[in-house]
Amino acid sequence: MWSSACLEAHENVRLLKLLPVFDTGSFIALLYLPYSLRVGYLSAQEALMTIDRTYPIFTVRWLVVHGLAVPAVFFLGSILAMQFIQR
């Protein structure tokens, strides 16, 4: 029928399916699984945790940089233009 190694692997797979995604005890439970199942479980969790994030276009940093840079460039341009004014 079933060998003990095959039954043990089947139990490990069933345990692997029962492990929740975000559980502090799952790390301890992973220590009792064979290496191949641990690697598969951890890579699956890594894939679940990689979520595409969309960041806002106008962040506080963007507003500060452009709020300082745009007037600075404008004033530098006006000072440069004043150099060419003739009486």
PyMOL Python script that loads the backbone (N, CA, C, O; Angstrom):
from pymol import cmd

cmd.read_pdbstr("""\
ATOM      1  N   MET A   1       0.838  -1.185   0.000  1.00  0.00           N
ATOM      2  CA  MET A   1       0.000   0.000   0.000  1.00  0.00           C
ATOM      3  C   MET A   1       0.883   1.249   0.000  1.00  0.00           C
ATOM      4  O   MET A   1       1.678   1.456  -0.917  1.00  0.00           O
ATOM      5  N   TRP A   2       0.738   2.069   1.026  1.00  0.00           N
ATOM      6  CA  TRP A   2       1.495   3.314   1.115  1.00  0.00           C
ATOM      7  C   TRP A   2       2.708   3.112   2.004  1.00  0.00           C
ATOM      8  O   TRP A   2       2.599   2.534   3.086  1.00  0.00           O
ATOM      9  N   SER A   3       3.855   3.582   1.558  1.00  0.00           N
ATOM     10  CA  SER A   3       5.041   3.503   2.399  1.00  0.00           C
ATOM     11  C   SER A   3       4.979   4.610   3.445  1.00  0.00           C
ATOM     12  O   SER A   3       4.227   5.574   3.299  1.00  0.00           O
ATOM     13  N   SER A   4       5.769   4.461   4.489  1.00  0.00           N
ATOM     14  CA  SER A   4       5.739   5.462   5.565  1.00  0.00           C
ATOM     15  C   SER A   4       6.262   6.807   5.066  1.00  0.00           C
ATOM     16  O   SER A   4       5.774   7.851   5.500  1.00  0.00           O
ATOM     17  N   ALA A   5       7.247   6.804   4.162  1.00  0.00           N
ATOM     18  CA  ALA A   5       7.773   8.062   3.626  1.00  0.00           C
ATOM     19  C   ALA A   5       6.714   8.772   2.793  1.00  0.00           C
ATOM     20  O   ALA A   5       6.605   9.998   2.825  1.00  0.00           O
ATOM     21  N   CYS A   6       5.938   7.994   2.048  1.00  0.00           N
ATOM     22  CA  CYS A   6       4.897   8.590   1.221  1.00  0.00           C
ATOM     23  C   CYS A   6       3.791   9.175   2.095  1.00  0.00           C
ATOM     24  O   CYS A   6       3.284  10.260   1.810  1.00  0.00           O
ATOM     25  N   LEU A   7       3.418   8.464   3.153  1.00  0.00           N
ATOM     26  CA  LEU A   7       2.402   8.980   4.074  1.00  0.00           C
ATOM     27  C   LEU A   7       2.898  10.233   4.780  1.00  0.00           C
ATOM     28  O   LEU A   7       2.143  11.184   4.981  1.00  0.00           O
ATOM     29  N   GLU A   8       4.181  10.226   5.157  1.00  0.00           N
ATOM     30  CA  GLU A   8       4.747  11.399   5.826  1.00  0.00           C
ATOM     31  C   GLU A   8       4.757  12.605   4.887  1.00  0.00           C
ATOM     32  O   GLU A   8       4.462  13.723   5.308  1.00  0.00           O
ATOM     33  N   ALA A   9       5.092  12.382   3.629  1.00  0.00           N
ATOM     34  CA  ALA A   9       5.088  13.479   2.662  1.00  0.00           C
ATOM     35  C   ALA A   9       3.670  13.999   2.453  1.00  0.00           C
ATOM     36  O   ALA A   9       3.457  15.203   2.308  1.00  0.00           O
ATOM     37  N   HIS A  10       2.690  13.073   2.437  1.00  0.00           N
ATOM     38  CA  HIS A  10       1.297  13.496   2.273  1.00  0.00           C
ATOM     39  C   HIS A  10       0.845  14.336   3.468  1.00  0.00           C
ATOM     40  O   HIS A  10       0.141  15.331   3.299  1.00  0.00           O
ATOM     41  N   GLU A  11       1.249  13.935   4.672  1.00  0.00           N
ATOM     42  CA  GLU A  11       0.910  14.722   5.862  1.00  0.00           C
ATOM     43  C   GLU A  11       1.580  16.094   5.809  1.00  0.00           C
ATOM     44  O   GLU A  11       0.979  17.097   6.196  1.00  0.00           O
ATOM     45  N   ASN A  12       2.822  16.137   5.331  1.00  0.00           N
ATOM     46  CA  ASN A  12       3.525  17.418   5.231  1.00  0.00           C
ATOM     47  C   ASN A  12       2.837  18.348   4.242  1.00  0.00           C
ATOM     48  O   ASN A  12       2.733  19.550   4.485  1.00  0.00           O
ATOM     49  N   VAL A  13       2.367  17.797   3.131  1.00  0.00           N
ATOM     50  CA  VAL A  13       1.668  18.622   2.151  1.00  0.00           C
ATOM     51  C   VAL A  13       0.375  19.149   2.749  1.00  0.00           C
ATOM     52  O   VAL A  13       0.017  20.309   2.544  1.00  0.00           O
ATOM     53  N   ARG A  14      -0.331  18.293   3.494  1.00  0.00           N
ATOM     54  CA  ARG A  14      -1.562  18.742   4.127  1.00  0.00           C
ATOM     55  C   ARG A  14      -1.264  19.821   5.167  1.00  0.00           C
ATOM     56  O   ARG A  14      -2.013  20.791   5.280  1.00  0.00           O
ATOM     57  N   LEU A  15      -0.183  19.663   5.924  1.00  0.00           N
ATOM     58  CA  LEU A  15       0.214  20.683   6.895  1.00  0.00           C
ATOM     59  C   LEU A  15       0.592  21.973   6.182  1.00  0.00           C
ATOM     60  O   LEU A  15       0.290  23.067   6.658  1.00  0.00           O
ATOM     61  N   LEU A  16       1.254  21.837   5.039  1.00  0.00           N
ATOM     62  CA  LEU A  16       1.647  23.018   4.269  1.00  0.00           C
ATOM     63  C   LEU A  16       0.425  23.814   3.820  1.00  0.00           C
ATOM     64  O   LEU A  16       0.452  25.045   3.810  1.00  0.00           O
ATOM     65  N   LYS A  17      -0.643  23.115   3.449  1.00  0.00           N
ATOM     66  CA  LYS A  17      -1.858  23.805   3.020  1.00  0.00           C
ATOM     67  C   LYS A  17      -2.558  24.483   4.188  1.00  0.00           C
ATOM     68  O   LYS A  17      -3.278  25.462   3.989  1.00  0.00           O
ATOM     69  N   LEU A  18      -2.363  23.985   5.391  1.00  0.00           N
ATOM     70  CA  LEU A  18      -3.047  24.548   6.551  1.00  0.00           C
ATOM     71  C   LEU A  18      -2.339  25.759   7.129  1.00  0.00           C
ATOM     72  O   LEU A  18      -2.923  26.504   7.915  1.00  0.00           O
ATOM     73  N   LEU A  19      -1.081  25.962   6.746  1.00  0.00           N
ATOM     74  CA  LEU A  19      -0.352  27.092   7.316  1.00  0.00           C
ATOM     75  C   LEU A  19      -0.960  28.399   6.843  1.00  0.00           C
ATOM     76  O   LEU A  19      -1.120  28.599   5.639  1.00  0.00           O
ATOM     77  N   PRO A  20      -1.299  29.283   7.750  1.00  0.00           N
ATOM     78  CA  PRO A  20      -1.862  30.569   7.325  1.00  0.00           C
ATOM     79  C   PRO A  20      -0.793  31.456   6.710  1.00  0.00           C
ATOM     80  O   PRO A  20       0.403  31.202   6.858  1.00  0.00           O
ATOM     81  N   VAL A  21      -1.231  32.487   6.026  1.00  0.00           N
ATOM     82  CA  VAL A  21      -0.302  33.359   5.316  1.00  0.00           C
ATOM     83  C   VAL A  21       0.522  34.190   6.290  1.00  0.00           C
ATOM     84  O   VAL A  21       1.749  34.215   6.191  1.00  0.00           O
ATOM     85  N   PHE A  22      -0.126  34.864   7.221  1.00  0.00           N
ATOM     86  CA  PHE A  22       0.582  35.724   8.160  1.00  0.00           C
ATOM     87  C   PHE A  22       0.410  35.168   9.565  1.00  0.00           C
ATOM     88  O   PHE A  22      -0.502  35.569  10.289  1.00  0.00           O
ATOM     89  N   ASP A  23       1.268  34.263   9.946  1.00  0.00           N
ATOM     90  CA  ASP A  23       1.172  33.663  11.271  1.00  0.00           C
ATOM     91  C   ASP A  23       2.570  33.585  11.851  1.00  0.00           C
ATOM     92  O   ASP A  23       3.507  33.155  11.179  1.00  0.00           O
ATOM     93  N   THR A  24       2.708  33.998  13.092  1.00  0.00           N
ATOM     94  CA  THR A  24       4.032  33.954  13.711  1.00  0.00           C
ATOM     95  C   THR A  24       4.469  32.528  13.969  1.00  0.00           C
ATOM     96  O   THR A  24       5.667  32.245  13.997  1.00  0.00           O
ATOM     97  N   GLY A  25       3.531  31.632  14.157  1.00  0.00           N
ATOM     98  CA  GLY A  25       3.881  30.243  14.403  1.00  0.00           C
ATOM     99  C   GLY A  25       4.211  29.476  13.150  1.00  0.00           C
ATOM    100  O   GLY A  25       4.684  28.342  13.229  1.00  0.00           O
ATOM    101  N   SER A  26       3.976  30.064  11.990  1.00  0.00           N
ATOM    102  CA  SER A  26       4.227  29.325  10.757  1.00  0.00           C
ATOM    103  C   SER A  26       5.713  29.078  10.545  1.00  0.00           C
ATOM    104  O   SER A  26       6.091  28.086   9.922  1.00  0.00           O
ATOM    105  N   PHE A  27       6.565  29.974  11.058  1.00  0.00           N
ATOM    106  CA  PHE A  27       8.004  29.759  10.908  1.00  0.00           C
ATOM    107  C   PHE A  27       8.434  28.511  11.662  1.00  0.00           C
ATOM    108  O   PHE A  27       9.230  27.717  11.160  1.00  0.00           O
ATOM    109  N   ILE A  28       7.907  28.342  12.870  1.00  0.00           N
ATOM    110  CA  ILE A  28       8.251  27.152  13.657  1.00  0.00           C
ATOM    111  C   ILE A  28       7.711  25.908  12.968  1.00  0.00           C
ATOM    112  O   ILE A  28       8.383  24.877  12.932  1.00  0.00           O
ATOM    113  N   ALA A  29       6.502  25.997  12.419  1.00  0.00           N
ATOM    114  CA  ALA A  29       5.932  24.852  11.720  1.00  0.00           C
ATOM    115  C   ALA A  29       6.732  24.528  10.463  1.00  0.00           C
ATOM    116  O   ALA A  29       6.841  23.362  10.083  1.00  0.00           O
ATOM    117  N   LEU A  30       7.289  25.541   9.820  1.00  0.00           N
ATOM    118  CA  LEU A  30       8.083  25.300   8.613  1.00  0.00           C
ATOM    119  C   LEU A  30       9.356  24.526   8.909  1.00  0.00           C
ATOM    120  O   LEU A  30       9.879  23.836   8.033  1.00  0.00           O
ATOM    121  N   LEU A  31       9.862  24.631  10.135  1.00  0.00           N
ATOM    122  CA  LEU A  31      11.087  23.919  10.475  1.00  0.00           C
ATOM    123  C   LEU A  31      10.897  22.411  10.428  1.00  0.00           C
ATOM    124  O   LEU A  31      11.864  21.673  10.239  1.00  0.00           O
ATOM    125  N   TYR A  32       9.664  21.943  10.596  1.00  0.00           N
ATOM    126  CA  TYR A  32       9.404  20.514  10.610  1.00  0.00           C
ATOM    127  C   TYR A  32       9.096  19.955   9.227  1.00  0.00           C
ATOM    128  O   TYR A  32       8.936  18.744   9.070  1.00  0.00           O
ATOM    129  N   LEU A  33       9.012  20.819   8.229  1.00  0.00           N
ATOM    130  CA  LEU A  33       8.751  20.359   6.872  1.00  0.00           C
ATOM    131  C   LEU A  33      10.058  20.039   6.158  1.00  0.00           C
ATOM    132  O   LEU A  33      11.102  20.586   6.510  1.00  0.00           O
ATOM    133  N   PRO A  34      10.013  19.162   5.161  1.00  0.00           N
ATOM    134  CA  PRO A  34      11.210  18.915   4.355  1.00  0.00           C
ATOM    135  C   PRO A  34      11.636  20.184   3.620  1.00  0.00           C
ATOM    136  O   PRO A  34      10.834  21.092   3.405  1.00  0.00           O
ATOM    137  N   TYR A  35      12.905  20.227   3.243  1.00  0.00           N
ATOM    138  CA  TYR A  35      13.469  21.435   2.636  1.00  0.00           C
ATOM    139  C   TYR A  35      12.727  21.835   1.365  1.00  0.00           C
ATOM    140  O   TYR A  35      12.464  23.019   1.154  1.00  0.00           O
ATOM    141  N   SER A  36      12.389  20.875   0.520  1.00  0.00           N
ATOM    142  CA  SER A  36      11.734  21.202  -0.752  1.00  0.00           C
ATOM    143  C   SER A  36      10.379  21.855  -0.521  1.00  0.00           C
ATOM    144  O   SER A  36      10.004  22.772  -1.252  1.00  0.00           O
ATOM    145  N   LEU A  37       9.644  21.399   0.481  1.00  0.00           N
ATOM    146  CA  LEU A  37       8.345  22.006   0.768  1.00  0.00           C
ATOM    147  C   LEU A  37       8.511  23.381   1.393  1.00  0.00           C
ATOM    148  O   LEU A  37       7.714  24.284   1.138  1.00  0.00           O
ATOM    149  N   ARG A  38       9.557  23.544   2.223  1.00  0.00           N
ATOM    150  CA  ARG A  38       9.792  24.861   2.833  1.00  0.00           C
ATOM    151  C   ARG A  38      10.091  25.898   1.768  1.00  0.00           C
ATOM    152  O   ARG A  38       9.560  27.008   1.807  1.00  0.00           O
ATOM    153  N   VAL A  39      10.942  25.537   0.814  1.00  0.00           N
ATOM    154  CA  VAL A  39      11.315  26.480  -0.235  1.00  0.00           C
ATOM    155  C   VAL A  39      10.093  26.841  -1.066  1.00  0.00           C
ATOM    156  O   VAL A  39       9.899  28.005  -1.416  1.00  0.00           O
ATOM    157  N   GLY A  40       9.267  25.849  -1.382  1.00  0.00           N
ATOM    158  CA  GLY A  40       8.055  26.115  -2.146  1.00  0.00           C
ATOM    159  C   GLY A  40       7.094  27.009  -1.398  1.00  0.00           C
ATOM    160  O   GLY A  40       6.487  27.904  -1.987  1.00  0.00           O
ATOM    161  N   TYR A  41       6.948  26.775  -0.097  1.00  0.00           N
ATOM    162  CA  TYR A  41       6.031  27.586   0.707  1.00  0.00           C
ATOM    163  C   TYR A  41       6.529  29.016   0.815  1.00  0.00           C
ATOM    164  O   TYR A  41       5.752  29.960   0.673  1.00  0.00           O
ATOM    165  N   LEU A  42       7.825  29.181   1.066  1.00  0.00           N
ATOM    166  CA  LEU A  42       8.362  30.531   1.232  1.00  0.00           C
ATOM    167  C   LEU A  42       8.323  31.312  -0.075  1.00  0.00           C
ATOM    168  O   LEU A  42       8.051  32.512  -0.069  1.00  0.00           O
ATOM    169  N   SER A  43       8.590  30.646  -1.197  1.00  0.00           N
ATOM    170  CA  SER A  43       8.529  31.371  -2.466  1.00  0.00           C
ATOM    171  C   SER A  43       7.087  31.726  -2.813  1.00  0.00           C
ATOM    172  O   SER A  43       6.839  32.765  -3.426  1.00  0.00           O
ATOM    173  N   ALA A  44       6.138  30.881  -2.432  1.00  0.00           N
ATOM    174  CA  ALA A  44       4.731  31.206  -2.668  1.00  0.00           C
ATOM    175  C   ALA A  44       4.316  32.394  -1.810  1.00  0.00           C
ATOM    176  O   ALA A  44       3.560  33.253  -2.263  1.00  0.00           O
ATOM    177  N   GLN A  45       4.807  32.448  -0.572  1.00  0.00           N
ATOM    178  CA  GLN A  45       4.478  33.574   0.297  1.00  0.00           C
ATOM    179  C   GLN A  45       5.118  34.851  -0.221  1.00  0.00           C
ATOM    180  O   GLN A  45       4.521  35.925  -0.145  1.00  0.00           O
ATOM    181  N   GLU A  46       6.340  34.736  -0.751  1.00  0.00           N
ATOM    182  CA  GLU A  46       7.006  35.901  -1.332  1.00  0.00           C
ATOM    183  C   GLU A  46       6.207  36.431  -2.517  1.00  0.00           C
ATOM    184  O   GLU A  46       6.070  37.642  -2.688  1.00  0.00           O
ATOM    185  N   ALA A  47       5.685  35.529  -3.328  1.00  0.00           N
ATOM    186  CA  ALA A  47       4.895  35.942  -4.479  1.00  0.00           C
ATOM    187  C   ALA A  47       3.604  36.618  -4.033  1.00  0.00           C
ATOM    188  O   ALA A  47       3.145  37.565  -4.672  1.00  0.00           O
ATOM    189  N   LEU A  48       3.015  36.136  -2.937  1.00  0.00           N
ATOM    190  CA  LEU A  48       1.791  36.756  -2.437  1.00  0.00           C
ATOM    191  C   LEU A  48       2.060  38.137  -1.857  1.00  0.00           C
ATOM    192  O   LEU A  48       1.207  39.022  -1.932  1.00  0.00           O
ATOM    193  N   MET A  49       3.243  38.322  -1.281  1.00  0.00           N
ATOM    194  CA  MET A  49       3.539  39.580  -0.613  1.00  0.00           C
ATOM    195  C   MET A  49       4.003  40.670  -1.573  1.00  0.00           C
ATOM    196  O   MET A  49       4.015  41.845  -1.205  1.00  0.00           O
ATOM    197  N   THR A  50       4.377  40.312  -2.775  1.00  0.00           N
ATOM    198  CA  THR A  50       4.794  41.342  -3.727  1.00  0.00           C
ATOM    199  C   THR A  50       3.555  41.906  -4.394  1.00  0.00           C
ATOM    200  O   THR A  50       2.992  41.294  -5.301  1.00  0.00           O
ATOM    201  N   ILE A  51       3.141  43.058  -3.947  1.00  0.00           N
ATOM    202  CA  ILE A  51       1.946  43.718  -4.453  1.00  0.00           C
ATOM    203  C   ILE A  51       2.395  44.948  -5.222  1.00  0.00           C
ATOM    204  O   ILE A  51       3.245  45.706  -4.754  1.00  0.00           O
ATOM    205  N   ASP A  52       1.829  45.143  -6.390  1.00  0.00           N
ATOM    206  CA  ASP A  52       2.151  46.342  -7.157  1.00  0.00           C
ATOM    207  C   ASP A  52       1.541  47.546  -6.468  1.00  0.00           C
ATOM    208  O   ASP A  52       0.332  47.608  -6.247  1.00  0.00           O
ATOM    209  N   ARG A  53       2.380  48.487  -6.136  1.00  0.00           N
ATOM    210  CA  ARG A  53       1.908  49.693  -5.465  1.00  0.00           C
ATOM    211  C   ARG A  53       1.919  50.844  -6.454  1.00  0.00           C
ATOM    212  O   ARG A  53       2.870  51.003  -7.219  1.00  0.00           O
ATOM    213  N   THR A  54       0.883  51.631  -6.441  1.00  0.00           N
ATOM    214  CA  THR A  54       0.845  52.837  -7.252  1.00  0.00           C
ATOM    215  C   THR A  54       0.995  54.021  -6.324  1.00  0.00           C
ATOM    216  O   THR A  54       0.183  54.229  -5.423  1.00  0.00           O
ATOM    217  N   TYR A  55       2.025  54.780  -6.549  1.00  0.00           N
ATOM    218  CA  TYR A  55       2.309  55.922  -5.702  1.00  0.00           C
ATOM    219  C   TYR A  55       1.691  57.180  -6.302  1.00  0.00           C
ATOM    220  O   TYR A  55       1.558  57.285  -7.521  1.00  0.00           O
ATOM    221  N   PRO A  56       1.312  58.134  -5.452  1.00  0.00           N
ATOM    222  CA  PRO A  56       0.747  59.378  -5.982  1.00  0.00           C
ATOM    223  C   PRO A  56       1.802  60.163  -6.751  1.00  0.00           C
ATOM    224  O   PRO A  56       2.992  60.086  -6.446  1.00  0.00           O
ATOM    225  N   ILE A  57       1.357  60.914  -7.744  1.00  0.00           N
ATOM    226  CA  ILE A  57       2.285  61.685  -8.569  1.00  0.00           C
ATOM    227  C   ILE A  57       2.834  62.863  -7.776  1.00  0.00           C
ATOM    228  O   ILE A  57       4.039  63.117  -7.786  1.00  0.00           O
ATOM    229  N   PHE A  58       1.962  63.570  -7.100  1.00  0.00           N
ATOM    230  CA  PHE A  58       2.370  64.763  -6.359  1.00  0.00           C
ATOM    231  C   PHE A  58       2.552  64.406  -4.887  1.00  0.00           C
ATOM    232  O   PHE A  58       1.595  64.400  -4.113  1.00  0.00           O
ATOM    233  N   THR A  59       3.783  64.114  -4.518  1.00  0.00           N
ATOM    234  CA  THR A  59       4.087  63.844  -3.118  1.00  0.00           C
ATOM    235  C   THR A  59       4.553  65.137  -2.461  1.00  0.00           C
ATOM    236  O   THR A  59       4.750  66.150  -3.133  1.00  0.00           O
ATOM    237  N   VAL A  60       4.726  65.093  -1.153  1.00  0.00           N
ATOM    238  CA  VAL A  60       5.209  66.274  -0.428  1.00  0.00           C
ATOM    239  C   VAL A  60       6.602  66.644  -0.925  1.00  0.00           C
ATOM    240  O   VAL A  60       6.911  67.823  -1.092  1.00  0.00           O
ATOM    241  N   ARG A  61       7.436  65.646  -1.159  1.00  0.00           N
ATOM    242  CA  ARG A  61       8.787  65.927  -1.652  1.00  0.00           C
ATOM    243  C   ARG A  61       8.735  66.603  -3.015  1.00  0.00           C
ATOM    244  O   ARG A  61       9.471  67.558  -3.263  1.00  0.00           O
ATOM    245  N   TRP A  62       7.864  66.111  -3.908  1.00  0.00           N
ATOM    246  CA  TRP A  62       7.732  66.708  -5.236  1.00  0.00           C
ATOM    247  C   TRP A  62       7.291  68.158  -5.121  1.00  0.00           C
ATOM    248  O   TRP A  62       7.822  69.028  -5.812  1.00  0.00           O
ATOM    249  N   LEU A  63       6.322  68.422  -4.252  1.00  0.00           N
ATOM    250  CA  LEU A  63       5.828  69.788  -4.089  1.00  0.00           C
ATOM    251  C   LEU A  63       6.906  70.713  -3.530  1.00  0.00           C
ATOM    252  O   LEU A  63       7.018  71.860  -3.964  1.00  0.00           O
ATOM    253  N   VAL A  64       7.703  70.228  -2.569  1.00  0.00           N
ATOM    254  CA  VAL A  64       8.767  71.058  -1.989  1.00  0.00           C
ATOM    255  C   VAL A  64       9.834  71.363  -3.028  1.00  0.00           C
ATOM    256  O   VAL A  64      10.243  72.514  -3.179  1.00  0.00           O
ATOM    257  N   VAL A  65      10.284  70.346  -3.741  1.00  0.00           N
ATOM    258  CA  VAL A  65      11.344  70.542  -4.738  1.00  0.00           C
ATOM    259  C   VAL A  65      10.887  71.504  -5.823  1.00  0.00           C
ATOM    260  O   VAL A  65      11.623  72.424  -6.180  1.00  0.00           O
ATOM    261  N   HIS A  66       9.697  71.310  -6.347  1.00  0.00           N
ATOM    262  CA  HIS A  66       9.223  72.180  -7.420  1.00  0.00           C
ATOM    263  C   HIS A  66       8.824  73.554  -6.901  1.00  0.00           C
ATOM    264  O   HIS A  66       8.946  74.551  -7.613  1.00  0.00           O
ATOM    265  N   GLY A  67       8.348  73.606  -5.666  1.00  0.00           N
ATOM    266  CA  GLY A  67       8.027  74.907  -5.082  1.00  0.00           C
ATOM    267  C   GLY A  67       9.251  75.778  -4.885  1.00  0.00           C
ATOM    268  O   GLY A  67       9.143  77.004  -4.895  1.00  0.00           O
ATOM    269  N   LEU A  68      10.414  75.167  -4.706  1.00  0.00           N
ATOM    270  CA  LEU A  68      11.660  75.931  -4.578  1.00  0.00           C
ATOM    271  C   LEU A  68      12.365  76.105  -5.922  1.00  0.00           C
ATOM    272  O   LEU A  68      12.950  77.156  -6.182  1.00  0.00           O
ATOM    273  N   ALA A  69      12.313  75.095  -6.763  1.00  0.00           N
ATOM    274  CA  ALA A  69      13.073  75.133  -8.016  1.00  0.00           C
ATOM    275  C   ALA A  69      12.447  76.063  -9.051  1.00  0.00           C
ATOM    276  O   ALA A  69      13.167  76.793  -9.732  1.00  0.00           O
ATOM    277  N   VAL A  70      11.140  76.050  -9.180  1.00  0.00           N
ATOM    278  CA  VAL A  70      10.494  76.871 -10.216  1.00  0.00           C
ATOM    279  C   VAL A  70      10.724  78.362  -9.973  1.00  0.00           C
ATOM    280  O   VAL A  70      11.128  79.054 -10.908  1.00  0.00           O
ATOM    281  N   PRO A  71      10.489  78.898  -8.766  1.00  0.00           N
ATOM    282  CA  PRO A  71      10.788  80.324  -8.559  1.00  0.00           C
ATOM    283  C   PRO A  71      12.279  80.643  -8.680  1.00  0.00           C
ATOM    284  O   PRO A  71      12.650  81.715  -9.158  1.00  0.00           O
ATOM    285  N   ALA A  72      13.138  79.703  -8.242  1.00  0.00           N
ATOM    286  CA  ALA A  72      14.579  79.954  -8.338  1.00  0.00           C
ATOM    287  C   ALA A  72      14.999  80.095  -9.798  1.00  0.00           C
ATOM    288  O   ALA A  72      15.757  81.004 -10.139  1.00  0.00           O
ATOM    289  N   VAL A  73      14.520  79.215 -10.652  1.00  0.00           N
ATOM    290  CA  VAL A  73      14.857  79.293 -12.074  1.00  0.00           C
ATOM    291  C   VAL A  73      14.266  80.558 -12.687  1.00  0.00           C
ATOM    292  O   VAL A  73      14.905  81.194 -13.526  1.00  0.00           O
ATOM    293  N   PHE A  74      13.054  80.929 -12.279  1.00  0.00           N
ATOM    294  CA  PHE A  74      12.430  82.151 -12.794  1.00  0.00           C
ATOM    295  C   PHE A  74      13.262  83.380 -12.425  1.00  0.00           C
ATOM    296  O   PHE A  74      13.513  84.236 -13.273  1.00  0.00           O
ATOM    297  N   PHE A  75      13.688  83.471 -11.165  1.00  0.00           N
ATOM    298  CA  PHE A  75      14.465  84.636 -10.739  1.00  0.00           C
ATOM    299  C   PHE A  75      15.852  84.653 -11.362  1.00  0.00           C
ATOM    300  O   PHE A  75      16.359  85.721 -11.703  1.00  0.00           O
ATOM    301  N   LEU A  76      16.474  83.494 -11.517  1.00  0.00           N
ATOM    302  CA  LEU A  76      17.768  83.454 -12.201  1.00  0.00           C
ATOM    303  C   LEU A  76      17.618  83.905 -13.654  1.00  0.00           C
ATOM    304  O   LEU A  76      18.476  84.615 -14.179  1.00  0.00           O
ATOM    305  N   GLY A  77      16.536  83.494 -14.294  1.00  0.00           N
ATOM    306  CA  GLY A  77      16.286  83.934 -15.667  1.00  0.00           C
ATOM    307  C   GLY A  77      16.031  85.422 -15.753  1.00  0.00           C
ATOM    308  O   GLY A  77      16.476  86.074 -16.698  1.00  0.00           O
ATOM    309  N   SER A  78      15.315  85.972 -14.775  1.00  0.00           N
ATOM    310  CA  SER A  78      15.047  87.417 -14.811  1.00  0.00           C
ATOM    311  C   SER A  78      16.316  88.216 -14.536  1.00  0.00           C
ATOM    312  O   SER A  78      16.514  89.276 -15.130  1.00  0.00           O
ATOM    313  N   ILE A  79      17.176  87.728 -13.647  1.00  0.00           N
ATOM    314  CA  ILE A  79      18.457  88.407 -13.396  1.00  0.00           C
ATOM    315  C   ILE A  79      19.326  88.354 -14.648  1.00  0.00           C
ATOM    316  O   ILE A  79      19.974  89.340 -14.999  1.00  0.00           O
ATOM    317  N   LEU A  80      19.341  87.222 -15.312  1.00  0.00           N
ATOM    318  CA  LEU A  80      20.104  87.087 -16.549  1.00  0.00           C
ATOM    319  C   LEU A  80      19.560  88.029 -17.625  1.00  0.00           C
ATOM    320  O   LEU A  80      20.326  88.644 -18.366  1.00  0.00           O
ATOM    321  N   ALA A  81      18.242  88.135 -17.703  1.00  0.00           N
ATOM    322  CA  ALA A  81      17.643  89.018 -18.710  1.00  0.00           C
ATOM    323  C   ALA A  81      17.962  90.475 -18.425  1.00  0.00           C
ATOM    324  O   ALA A  81      18.116  91.264 -19.357  1.00  0.00           O
ATOM    325  N   MET A  82      18.066  90.849 -17.145  1.00  0.00           N
ATOM    326  CA  MET A  82      18.376  92.238 -16.788  1.00  0.00           C
ATOM    327  C   MET A  82      19.781  92.639 -17.234  1.00  0.00           C
ATOM    328  O   MET A  82      20.066  93.826 -17.395  1.00  0.00           O
ATOM    329  N   GLN A  83      20.652  91.662 -17.432  1.00  0.00           N
ATOM    330  CA  GLN A  83      22.009  91.973 -17.854  1.00  0.00           C
ATOM    331  C   GLN A  83      22.035  92.561 -19.267  1.00  0.00           C
ATOM    332  O   GLN A  83      22.964  93.280 -19.635  1.00  0.00           O
ATOM    333  N   PHE A  84      21.023  92.253 -20.035  1.00  0.00           N
ATOM    334  CA  PHE A  84      21.004  92.687 -21.431  1.00  0.00           C
ATOM    335  C   PHE A  84      20.126  93.918 -21.661  1.00  0.00           C
ATOM    336  O   PHE A  84      19.947  94.331 -22.807  1.00  0.00           O
ATOM    337  N   ILE A  85      19.584  94.506 -20.616  1.00  0.00           N
ATOM    338  CA  ILE A  85      18.787  95.729 -20.766  1.00  0.00           C
ATOM    339  C   ILE A  85      19.744  96.887 -21.032  1.00  0.00           C
ATOM    340  O   ILE A  85      20.713  97.084 -20.298  1.00  0.00           O
ATOM    341  N   GLN A  86      19.465  97.648 -22.083  1.00  0.00           N
ATOM    342  CA  GLN A  86      20.318  98.795 -22.414  1.00  0.00           C
ATOM    343  C   GLN A  86      19.508 100.078 -22.283  1.00  0.00           C
ATOM    344  O   GLN A  86      18.306 100.094 -22.549  1.00  0.00           O
ATOM    345  N   ARG A  87      20.169 101.146 -21.874  1.00  0.00           N
ATOM    346  CA  ARG A  87      19.494 102.438 -21.762  1.00  0.00           C
ATOM    347  C   ARG A  87      19.553 103.174 -23.056  1.00  0.00           C
ATOM    348  O   ARG A  87      19.037 104.286 -23.158  1.00  0.00           O
TER     349      ARG A  87
END
""", "prot")
cmd.dss("prot")
cmd.show_as("cartoon", "prot")
cmd.util.cbc("prot")
cmd.orient("prot")
